[in-house]
Amino acid sequence: MEQLEKVLQKLEDLSDEMPIIVEGVRDRNALRRLGITKNVLTLNRGVSIFSFCEGISRNFKHAVVLTDWDRRGGQLARMLKDGLEANGVKVNDSVRMQIVILSKKEVKDIESLPTFVDRLKSMPRGIVDIRVKGKRI
């Protein structure tokens, strides 16, 4: 839990200076529930990824890509990274990777993070919740 809190605090700090790019409104709302409210941008539907990236490059030199870690999220992350870097924006994708590792496959998307964090907070420190086929052991 402590490591995840540090990553989320880092994300909040980064949002002061650069956009946090998420897939949709539910992802933005999930980050708000976690206290990350500044510079969270959703991919604009109807606008190409490249046009979206051009728009980001007009205002920022750095950006955090925080897409889901399902197949589609991985594809979007690669397209965003390529588009942003082609427009001179340095991409931070390490936060996404840290969250993927820390969620240990219990969470597959940004939308589920607040529930995961709440569950971790409710557990006594030092206790590991081990489940087999959905049942706590």
Phi and psi in radians as a Rosetta constraint file:
Dihedral C 1 N 2 CA 2 C 2 CIRCULARHARMONIC -1.075 0.35
Dihedral N 2 CA 2 C 2 N 3 CIRCULARHARMONIC -0.712 0.35
Dihedral C 2 N 3 CA 3 C 3 CIRCULARHARMONIC -1.151 0.35
Dihedral N 3 CA 3 C 3 N 4 CIRCULARHARMONIC -0.713 0.35
Dihedral C 3 N 4 CA 4 C 4 CIRCULARHARMONIC -1.133 0.35
Dihedral N 4 CA 4 C 4 N 5 CIRCULARHARMONIC -0.696 0.35
Dihedral C 4 N 5 CA 5 C 5 CIRCULARHARMONIC -1.064 0.35
Dihedral N 5 CA 5 C 5 N 6 CIRCULARHARMONIC -0.701 0.35
Dihedral C 5 N 6 CA 6 C 6 CIRCULARHARMONIC -1.122 0.35
Dihedral N 6 CA 6 C 6 N 7 CIRCULARHARMONIC -0.727 0.35
Dihedral C 6 N 7 CA 7 C 7 CIRCULARHARMONIC -1.138 0.35
Dihedral N 7 CA 7 C 7 N 8 CIRCULARHARMONIC -0.743 0.35
Dihedral C 7 N 8 CA 8 C 8 CIRCULARHARMONIC -1.155 0.35
Dihedral N 8 CA 8 C 8 N 9 CIRCULARHARMONIC -0.628 0.35
Dihedral C 8 N 9 CA 9 C 9 CIRCULARHARMONIC -1.159 0.35
Dihedral N 9 CA 9 C 9 N 10 CIRCULARHARMONIC -0.705 0.35
Dihedral C 9 N 10 CA 10 C 10 CIRCULARHARMONIC -1.066 0.35
Dihedral N 10 CA 10 C 10 N 11 CIRCULARHARMONIC -0.736 0.35
Dihedral C 10 N 11 CA 11 C 11 CIRCULARHARMONIC -1.080 0.35
Dihedral N 11 CA 11 C 11 N 12 CIRCULARHARMONIC -0.751 0.35
Dihedral C 11 N 12 CA 12 C 12 CIRCULARHARMONIC -1.092 0.35
Dihedral N 12 CA 12 C 12 N 13 CIRCULARHARMONIC -0.749 0.35
Dihedral C 12 N 13 CA 13 C 13 CIRCULARHARMONIC -1.101 0.35
Dihedral N 13 CA 13 C 13 N 14 CIRCULARHARMONIC -0.750 0.35
Dihedral C 13 N 14 CA 14 C 14 CIRCULARHARMONIC -1.107 0.35
Dihedral N 14 CA 14 C 14 N 15 CIRCULARHARMONIC -0.574 0.35
Dihedral C 14 N 15 CA 15 C 15 CIRCULARHARMONIC -1.161 0.35
Dihedral N 15 CA 15 C 15 N 16 CIRCULARHARMONIC -0.255 0.35
Dihedral C 15 N 16 CA 16 C 16 CIRCULARHARMONIC -1.151 0.35
Dihedral N 16 CA 16 C 16 N 17 CIRCULARHARMONIC -0.558 0.35
Dihedral C 16 N 17 CA 17 C 17 CIRCULARHARMONIC -1.994 0.35
Dihedral N 17 CA 17 C 17 N 18 CIRCULARHARMONIC -0.314 0.35
Dihedral C 17 N 18 CA 18 C 18 CIRCULARHARMONIC -2.568 0.35
Dihedral N 18 CA 18 C 18 N 19 CIRCULARHARMONIC 2.765 0.35
Dihedral C 18 N 19 CA 19 C 19 CIRCULARHARMONIC -1.306 0.35
Dihedral N 19 CA 19 C 19 N 20 CIRCULARHARMONIC 2.560 0.35
Dihedral C 19 N 20 CA 20 C 20 CIRCULARHARMONIC -1.833 0.35
Dihedral N 20 CA 20 C 20 N 21 CIRCULARHARMONIC 1.995 0.35
Dihedral C 20 N 21 CA 21 C 21 CIRCULARHARMONIC -1.692 0.35
Dihedral N 21 CA 21 C 21 N 22 CIRCULARHARMONIC 2.093 0.35
Dihedral C 21 N 22 CA 22 C 22 CIRCULARHARMONIC -2.104 0.35
Dihedral N 22 CA 22 C 22 N 23 CIRCULARHARMONIC 2.958 0.35
Dihedral C 22 N 23 CA 23 C 23 CIRCULARHARMONIC -1.310 0.35
Dihedral N 23 CA 23 C 23 N 24 CIRCULARHARMONIC -0.750 0.35
Dihedral C 23 N 24 CA 24 C 24 CIRCULARHARMONIC -2.646 0.35
Dihedral N 24 CA 24 C 24 N 25 CIRCULARHARMONIC -3.079 0.35
Dihedral C 24 N 25 CA 25 C 25 CIRCULARHARMONIC -1.108 0.35
Dihedral N 25 CA 25 C 25 N 26 CIRCULARHARMONIC -0.671 0.35
Dihedral C 25 N 26 CA 26 C 26 CIRCULARHARMONIC -1.104 0.35
Dihedral N 26 CA 26 C 26 N 27 CIRCULARHARMONIC -0.649 0.35
Dihedral C 26 N 27 CA 27 C 27 CIRCULARHARMONIC -1.156 0.35
Dihedral N 27 CA 27 C 27 N 28 CIRCULARHARMONIC -0.760 0.35
Dihedral C 27 N 28 CA 28 C 28 CIRCULARHARMONIC -1.056 0.35
Dihedral N 28 CA 28 C 28 N 29 CIRCULARHARMONIC -0.757 0.35
Dihedral C 28 N 29 CA 29 C 29 CIRCULARHARMONIC -1.129 0.35
Dihedral N 29 CA 29 C 29 N 30 CIRCULARHARMONIC -0.639 0.35
Dihedral C 29 N 30 CA 30 C 30 CIRCULARHARMONIC -1.102 0.35
Dihedral N 30 CA 30 C 30 N 31 CIRCULARHARMONIC -0.744 0.35
Dihedral C 30 N 31 CA 31 C 31 CIRCULARHARMONIC -1.133 0.35
Dihedral N 31 CA 31 C 31 N 32 CIRCULARHARMONIC -0.657 0.35
Dihedral C 31 N 32 CA 32 C 32 CIRCULARHARMONIC -1.051 0.35
Dihedral N 32 CA 32 C 32 N 33 CIRCULARHARMONIC -0.727 0.35
Dihedral C 32 N 33 CA 33 C 33 CIRCULARHARMONIC -1.066 0.35
Dihedral N 33 CA 33 C 33 N 34 CIRCULARHARMONIC -0.480 0.35
Dihedral C 33 N 34 CA 34 C 34 CIRCULARHARMONIC -1.567 0.35
Dihedral N 34 CA 34 C 34 N 35 CIRCULARHARMONIC 0.038 0.35
Dihedral C 34 N 35 CA 35 C 35 CIRCULARHARMONIC 1.612 0.35
Dihedral N 35 CA 35 C 35 N 36 CIRCULARHARMONIC 0.147 0.35
Dihedral C 35 N 36 CA 36 C 36 CIRCULARHARMONIC -1.779 0.35
Dihedral N 36 CA 36 C 36 N 37 CIRCULARHARMONIC 1.792 0.35
Dihedral C 36 N 37 CA 37 C 37 CIRCULARHARMONIC -2.050 0.35
Dihedral N 37 CA 37 C 37 N 38 CIRCULARHARMONIC -0.303 0.35
Dihedral C 37 N 38 CA 38 C 38 CIRCULARHARMONIC -1.583 0.35
Dihedral N 38 CA 38 C 38 N 39 CIRCULARHARMONIC 2.431 0.35
Dihedral C 38 N 39 CA 39 C 39 CIRCULARHARMONIC 0.943 0.35
Dihedral N 39 CA 39 C 39 N 40 CIRCULARHARMONIC 0.610 0.35
Dihedral C 39 N 40 CA 40 C 40 CIRCULARHARMONIC -1.619 0.35
Dihedral N 40 CA 40 C 40 N 41 CIRCULARHARMONIC 2.010 0.35
Dihedral C 40 N 41 CA 41 C 41 CIRCULARHARMONIC -1.958 0.35
Dihedral N 41 CA 41 C 41 N 42 CIRCULARHARMONIC 2.378 0.35
Dihedral C 41 N 42 CA 42 C 42 CIRCULARHARMONIC -1.708 0.35
Dihedral N 42 CA 42 C 42 N 43 CIRCULARHARMONIC 2.601 0.35
Dihedral C 42 N 43 CA 43 C 43 CIRCULARHARMONIC -1.099 0.35
Dihedral N 43 CA 43 C 43 N 44 CIRCULARHARMONIC 2.264 0.35
Dihedral C 43 N 44 CA 44 C 44 CIRCULARHARMONIC -1.397 0.35
Dihedral N 44 CA 44 C 44 N 45 CIRCULARHARMONIC 2.082 0.35
Dihedral C 44 N 45 CA 45 C 45 CIRCULARHARMONIC -1.259 0.35
Dihedral N 45 CA 45 C 45 N 46 CIRCULARHARMONIC 2.447 0.35
Dihedral C 45 N 46 CA 46 C 46 CIRCULARHARMONIC 1.615 0.35
Dihedral N 46 CA 46 C 46 N 47 CIRCULARHARMONIC -0.158 0.35
Dihedral C 46 N 47 CA 47 C 47 CIRCULARHARMONIC -2.026 0.35
Dihedral N 47 CA 47 C 47 N 48 CIRCULARHARMONIC 2.346 0.35
Dihedral C 47 N 48 CA 48 C 48 CIRCULARHARMONIC -1.131 0.35
Dihedral N 48 CA 48 C 48 N 49 CIRCULARHARMONIC 2.740 0.35
Dihedral C 48 N 49 CA 49 C 49 CIRCULARHARMONIC -1.006 0.35
Dihedral N 49 CA 49 C 49 N 50 CIRCULARHARMONIC -0.757 0.35
Dihedral C 49 N 50 CA 50 C 50 CIRCULARHARMONIC -1.115 0.35
Dihedral N 50 CA 50 C 50 N 51 CIRCULARHARMONIC -0.735 0.35
Dihedral C 50 N 51 CA 51 C 51 CIRCULARHARMONIC -1.117 0.35
Dihedral N 51 CA 51 C 51 N 52 CIRCULARHARMONIC -0.703 0.35
Dihedral C 51 N 52 CA 52 C 52 CIRCULARHARMONIC -1.033 0.35
Dihedral N 52 CA 52 C 52 N 53 CIRCULARHARMONIC -0.788 0.35
Dihedral C 52 N 53 CA 53 C 53 CIRCULARHARMONIC -1.140 0.35
Dihedral N 53 CA 53 C 53 N 54 CIRCULARHARMONIC -0.671 0.35
Dihedral C 53 N 54 CA 54 C 54 CIRCULARHARMONIC -1.053 0.35
Dihedral N 54 CA 54 C 54 N 55 CIRCULARHARMONIC -0.736 0.35
Dihedral C 54 N 55 CA 55 C 55 CIRCULARHARMONIC -1.085 0.35
Dihedral N 55 CA 55 C 55 N 56 CIRCULARHARMONIC -0.720 0.35
Dihedral C 55 N 56 CA 56 C 56 CIRCULARHARMONIC -1.085 0.35
Dihedral N 56 CA 56 C 56 N 57 CIRCULARHARMONIC -0.729 0.35
Dihedral C 56 N 57 CA 57 C 57 CIRCULARHARMONIC -1.160 0.35
Dihedral N 57 CA 57 C 57 N 58 CIRCULARHARMONIC -0.352 0.35
Dihedral C 57 N 58 CA 58 C 58 CIRCULARHARMONIC -1.239 0.35
Dihedral N 58 CA 58 C 58 N 59 CIRCULARHARMONIC -0.426 0.35
Dihedral C 58 N 59 CA 59 C 59 CIRCULARHARMONIC -2.078 0.35
Dihedral N 59 CA 59 C 59 N 60 CIRCULARHARMONIC -0.275 0.35
Dihedral C 59 N 60 CA 60 C 60 CIRCULARHARMONIC -2.402 0.35
Dihedral N 60 CA 60 C 60 N 61 CIRCULARHARMONIC 2.633 0.35
Dihedral C 60 N 61 CA 61 C 61 CIRCULARHARMONIC -1.828 0.35
Dihedral N 61 CA 61 C 61 N 62 CIRCULARHARMONIC -0.217 0.35
Dihedral C 61 N 62 CA 62 C 62 CIRCULARHARMONIC -2.395 0.35
Dihedral N 62 CA 62 C 62 N 63 CIRCULARHARMONIC 2.676 0.35
Dihedral C 62 N 63 CA 63 C 63 CIRCULARHARMONIC -2.670 0.35
Dihedral N 63 CA 63 C 63 N 64 CIRCULARHARMONIC 2.655 0.35
Dihedral C 63 N 64 CA 64 C 64 CIRCULARHARMONIC -1.864 0.35
Dihedral N 64 CA 64 C 64 N 65 CIRCULARHARMONIC 2.215 0.35
Dihedral C 64 N 65 CA 65 C 65 CIRCULARHARMONIC -1.707 0.35
Dihedral N 65 CA 65 C 65 N 66 CIRCULARHARMONIC 2.104 0.35
Dihedral C 65 N 66 CA 66 C 66 CIRCULARHARMONIC -2.309 0.35
Dihedral N 66 CA 66 C 66 N 67 CIRCULARHARMONIC 1.159 0.35
Dihedral C 66 N 67 CA 67 C 67 CIRCULARHARMONIC -1.563 0.35
Dihedral N 67 CA 67 C 67 N 68 CIRCULARHARMONIC 2.902 0.35
Dihedral C 67 N 68 CA 68 C 68 CIRCULARHARMONIC -1.068 0.35
Dihedral N 68 CA 68 C 68 N 69 CIRCULARHARMONIC 2.880 0.35
Dihedral C 68 N 69 CA 69 C 69 CIRCULARHARMONIC -1.890 0.35
Dihedral N 69 CA 69 C 69 N 70 CIRCULARHARMONIC 0.500 0.35
Dihedral C 69 N 70 CA 70 C 70 CIRCULARHARMONIC -1.515 0.35
Dihedral N 70 CA 70 C 70 N 71 CIRCULARHARMONIC -3.101 0.35
Dihedral C 70 N 71 CA 71 C 71 CIRCULARHARMONIC -1.030 0.35
Dihedral N 71 CA 71 C 71 N 72 CIRCULARHARMONIC -0.839 0.35
Dihedral C 71 N 72 CA 72 C 72 CIRCULARHARMONIC -1.101 0.35
Dihedral N 72 CA 72 C 72 N 73 CIRCULARHARMONIC -0.701 0.35
Dihedral C 72 N 73 CA 73 C 73 CIRCULARHARMONIC -1.106 0.35
Dihedral N 73 CA 73 C 73 N 74 CIRCULARHARMONIC -0.671 0.35
Dihedral C 73 N 74 CA 74 C 74 CIRCULARHARMONIC -1.131 0.35
Dihedral N 74 CA 74 C 74 N 75 CIRCULARHARMONIC -0.717 0.35
Dihedral C 74 N 75 CA 75 C 75 CIRCULARHARMONIC -1.112 0.35
Dihedral N 75 CA 75 C 75 N 76 CIRCULARHARMONIC -0.780 0.35
Dihedral C 75 N 76 CA 76 C 76 CIRCULARHARMONIC -1.089 0.35
Dihedral N 76 CA 76 C 76 N 77 CIRCULARHARMONIC -0.706 0.35
Dihedral C 76 N 77 CA 77 C 77 CIRCULARHARMONIC -1.053 0.35
Dihedral N 77 CA 77 C 77 N 78 CIRCULARHARMONIC -0.768 0.35
Dihedral C 77 N 78 CA 78 C 78 CIRCULARHARMONIC -1.144 0.35
Dihedral N 78 CA 78 C 78 N 79 CIRCULARHARMONIC -0.753 0.35
Dihedral C 78 N 79 CA 79 C 79 CIRCULARHARMONIC -1.134 0.35
Dihedral N 79 CA 79 C 79 N 80 CIRCULARHARMONIC -0.721 0.35
Dihedral C 79 N 80 CA 80 C 80 CIRCULARHARMONIC -1.129 0.35
Dihedral N 80 CA 80 C 80 N 81 CIRCULARHARMONIC -0.783 0.35
Dihedral C 80 N 81 CA 81 C 81 CIRCULARHARMONIC -1.048 0.35
Dihedral N 81 CA 81 C 81 N 82 CIRCULARHARMONIC -0.811 0.35
Dihedral C 81 N 82 CA 82 C 82 CIRCULARHARMONIC -1.090 0.35
Dihedral N 82 CA 82 C 82 N 83 CIRCULARHARMONIC -0.803 0.35
Dihedral C 82 N 83 CA 83 C 83 CIRCULARHARMONIC -1.159 0.35
Dihedral N 83 CA 83 C 83 N 84 CIRCULARHARMONIC -0.718 0.35
Dihedral C 83 N 84 CA 84 C 84 CIRCULARHARMONIC -1.188 0.35
Dihedral N 84 CA 84 C 84 N 85 CIRCULARHARMONIC -0.804 0.35
Dihedral C 84 N 85 CA 85 C 85 CIRCULARHARMONIC -1.134 0.35
Dihedral N 85 CA 85 C 85 N 86 CIRCULARHARMONIC -0.578 0.35
Dihedral C 85 N 86 CA 86 C 86 CIRCULARHARMONIC -1.137 0.35
Dihedral N 86 CA 86 C 86 N 87 CIRCULARHARMONIC -0.405 0.35
Dihedral C 86 N 87 CA 87 C 87 CIRCULARHARMONIC -1.779 0.35
Dihedral N 87 CA 87 C 87 N 88 CIRCULARHARMONIC 0.251 0.35
Dihedral C 87 N 88 CA 88 C 88 CIRCULARHARMONIC 1.439 0.35
Dihedral N 88 CA 88 C 88 N 89 CIRCULARHARMONIC 0.280 0.35
Dihedral C 88 N 89 CA 89 C 89 CIRCULARHARMONIC -1.758 0.35
Dihedral N 89 CA 89 C 89 N 90 CIRCULARHARMONIC 2.206 0.35
Dihedral C 89 N 90 CA 90 C 90 CIRCULARHARMONIC -1.388 0.35
Dihedral N 90 CA 90 C 90 N 91 CIRCULARHARMONIC 2.273 0.35
Dihedral C 90 N 91 CA 91 C 91 CIRCULARHARMONIC -1.802 0.35
Dihedral N 91 CA 91 C 91 N 92 CIRCULARHARMONIC 2.276 0.35
Dihedral C 91 N 92 CA 92 C 92 CIRCULARHARMONIC -1.738 0.35
Dihedral N 92 CA 92 C 92 N 93 CIRCULARHARMONIC 1.901 0.35
Dihedral C 92 N 93 CA 93 C 93 CIRCULARHARMONIC -1.979 0.35
Dihedral N 93 CA 93 C 93 N 94 CIRCULARHARMONIC 0.112 0.35
Dihedral C 93 N 94 CA 94 C 94 CIRCULARHARMONIC -1.251 0.35
Dihedral N 94 CA 94 C 94 N 95 CIRCULARHARMONIC -0.562 0.35
Dihedral C 94 N 95 CA 95 C 95 CIRCULARHARMONIC -1.102 0.35
Dihedral N 95 CA 95 C 95 N 96 CIRCULARHARMONIC -0.755 0.35
Dihedral C 95 N 96 CA 96 C 96 CIRCULARHARMONIC -1.014 0.35
Dihedral N 96 CA 96 C 96 N 97 CIRCULARHARMONIC -0.812 0.35
Dihedral C 96 N 97 CA 97 C 97 CIRCULARHARMONIC -1.135 0.35
Dihedral N 97 CA 97 C 97 N 98 CIRCULARHARMONIC -0.669 0.35
Dihedral C 97 N 98 CA 98 C 98 CIRCULARHARMONIC -1.120 0.35
Dihedral N 98 CA 98 C 98 N 99 CIRCULARHARMONIC -0.723 0.35
Dihedral C 98 N 99 CA 99 C 99 CIRCULARHARMONIC -1.150 0.35
Dihedral N 99 CA 99 C 99 N 100 CIRCULARHARMONIC -0.703 0.35
Dihedral C 99 N 100 CA 100 C 100 CIRCULARHARMONIC -1.011 0.35
Dihedral N 100 CA 100 C 100 N 101 CIRCULARHARMONIC -0.831 0.35
Dihedral C 100 N 101 CA 101 C 101 CIRCULARHARMONIC -1.140 0.35
Dihedral N 101 CA 101 C 101 N 102 CIRCULARHARMONIC -0.766 0.35
Dihedral C 101 N 102 CA 102 C 102 CIRCULARHARMONIC -1.263 0.35
Dihedral N 102 CA 102 C 102 N 103 CIRCULARHARMONIC -0.462 0.35
Dihedral C 102 N 103 CA 103 C 103 CIRCULARHARMONIC -1.421 0.35
Dihedral N 103 CA 103 C 103 N 104 CIRCULARHARMONIC -0.155 0.35
Dihedral C 103 N 104 CA 104 C 104 CIRCULARHARMONIC 0.829 0.35
Dihedral N 104 CA 104 C 104 N 105 CIRCULARHARMONIC 0.791 0.35
Dihedral C 104 N 105 CA 105 C 105 CIRCULARHARMONIC 1.145 0.35
Dihedral N 105 CA 105 C 105 N 106 CIRCULARHARMONIC 0.136 0.35
Dihedral C 105 N 106 CA 106 C 106 CIRCULARHARMONIC -1.381 0.35
Dihedral N 106 CA 106 C 106 N 107 CIRCULARHARMONIC -0.381 0.35
Dihedral C 106 N 107 CA 107 C 107 CIRCULARHARMONIC -2.185 0.35
Dihedral N 107 CA 107 C 107 N 108 CIRCULARHARMONIC 2.383 0.35
Dihedral C 107 N 108 CA 108 C 108 CIRCULARHARMONIC -2.021 0.35
Dihedral N 108 CA 108 C 108 N 109 CIRCULARHARMONIC -0.066 0.35
Dihedral C 108 N 109 CA 109 C 109 CIRCULARHARMONIC -2.647 0.35
Dihedral N 109 CA 109 C 109 N 110 CIRCULARHARMONIC 2.851 0.35
Dihedral C 109 N 110 CA 110 C 110 CIRCULARHARMONIC -1.107 0.35
Dihedral N 110 CA 110 C 110 N 111 CIRCULARHARMONIC -0.658 0.35
Dihedral C 110 N 111 CA 111 C 111 CIRCULARHARMONIC -0.989 0.35
Dihedral N 111 CA 111 C 111 N 112 CIRCULARHARMONIC -0.543 0.35
Dihedral C 111 N 112 CA 112 C 112 CIRCULARHARMONIC -1.546 0.35
Dihedral N 112 CA 112 C 112 N 113 CIRCULARHARMONIC -0.124 0.35
Dihedral C 112 N 113 CA 113 C 113 CIRCULARHARMONIC -1.047 0.35
Dihedral N 113 CA 113 C 113 N 114 CIRCULARHARMONIC -0.808 0.35
Dihedral C 113 N 114 CA 114 C 114 CIRCULARHARMONIC -1.013 0.35
Dihedral N 114 CA 114 C 114 N 115 CIRCULARHARMONIC -0.714 0.35
Dihedral C 114 N 115 CA 115 C 115 CIRCULARHARMONIC -1.125 0.35
Dihedral N 115 CA 115 C 115 N 116 CIRCULARHARMONIC -0.727 0.35
Dihedral C 115 N 116 CA 116 C 116 CIRCULARHARMONIC -1.085 0.35
Dihedral N 116 CA 116 C 116 N 117 CIRCULARHARMONIC -0.794 0.35
Dihedral C 116 N 117 CA 117 C 117 CIRCULARHARMONIC -1.109 0.35
Dihedral N 117 CA 117 C 117 N 118 CIRCULARHARMONIC -0.766 0.35
Dihedral C 117 N 118 CA 118 C 118 CIRCULARHARMONIC -1.041 0.35
Dihedral N 118 CA 118 C 118 N 119 CIRCULARHARMONIC -0.725 0.35
Dihedral C 118 N 119 CA 119 C 119 CIRCULARHARMONIC -1.117 0.35
Dihedral N 119 CA 119 C 119 N 120 CIRCULARHARMONIC -0.734 0.35
Dihedral C 119 N 120 CA 120 C 120 CIRCULARHARMONIC -1.128 0.35
Dihedral N 120 CA 120 C 120 N 121 CIRCULARHARMONIC -0.704 0.35
Dihedral C 120 N 121 CA 121 C 121 CIRCULARHARMONIC -1.140 0.35
Dihedral N 121 CA 121 C 121 N 122 CIRCULARHARMONIC -0.547 0.35
Dihedral C 121 N 122 CA 122 C 122 CIRCULARHARMONIC -1.377 0.35
Dihedral N 122 CA 122 C 122 N 123 CIRCULARHARMONIC -0.241 0.35
Dihedral C 122 N 123 CA 123 C 123 CIRCULARHARMONIC -1.474 0.35
Dihedral N 123 CA 123 C 123 N 124 CIRCULARHARMONIC 2.420 0.35
Dihedral C 123 N 124 CA 124 C 124 CIRCULARHARMONIC -1.046 0.35
Dihedral N 124 CA 124 C 124 N 125 CIRCULARHARMONIC 2.473 0.35
Dihedral C 124 N 125 CA 125 C 125 CIRCULARHARMONIC -1.047 0.35
Dihedral N 125 CA 125 C 125 N 126 CIRCULARHARMONIC 2.439 0.35
Dihedral C 125 N 126 CA 126 C 126 CIRCULARHARMONIC 1.539 0.35
Dihedral N 126 CA 126 C 126 N 127 CIRCULARHARMONIC -0.138 0.35
Dihedral C 126 N 127 CA 127 C 127 CIRCULARHARMONIC -1.677 0.35
Dihedral N 127 CA 127 C 127 N 128 CIRCULARHARMONIC 2.321 0.35
Dihedral C 127 N 128 CA 128 C 128 CIRCULARHARMONIC -1.852 0.35
Dihedral N 128 CA 128 C 128 N 129 CIRCULARHARMONIC 2.270 0.35
Dihedral C 128 N 129 CA 129 C 129 CIRCULARHARMONIC -1.512 0.35
Dihedral N 129 CA 129 C 129 N 130 CIRCULARHARMONIC 1.888 0.35
Dihedral C 129 N 130 CA 130 C 130 CIRCULARHARMONIC -1.901 0.35
Dihedral N 130 CA 130 C 130 N 131 CIRCULARHARMONIC 2.247 0.35
Dihedral C 130 N 131 CA 131 C 131 CIRCULARHARMONIC -2.213 0.35
Dihedral N 131 CA 131 C 131 N 132 CIRCULARHARMONIC 2.438 0.35
Dihedral C 131 N 132 CA 132 C 132 CIRCULARHARMONIC -2.144 0.35
Dihedral N 132 CA 132 C 132 N 133 CIRCULARHARMONIC 2.094 0.35
Dihedral C 132 N 133 CA 133 C 133 CIRCULARHARMONIC 0.909 0.35
Dihedral N 133 CA 133 C 133 N 134 CIRCULARHARMONIC 0.729 0.35
Dihedral C 133 N 134 CA 134 C 134 CIRCULARHARMONIC 1.447 0.35
Dihedral N 134 CA 134 C 134 N 135 CIRCULARHARMONIC -0.116 0.35
Dihedral C 134 N 135 CA 135 C 135 CIRCULARHARMONIC -1.818 0.35
Dihedral N 135 CA 135 C 135 N 136 CIRCULARHARMONIC 2.306 0.35
Dihedral C 135 N 136 CA 136 C 136 CIRCULARHARMONIC -1.220 0.35
Dihedral N 136 CA 136 C 136 N 137 CIRCULARHARMONIC 2.342 0.35
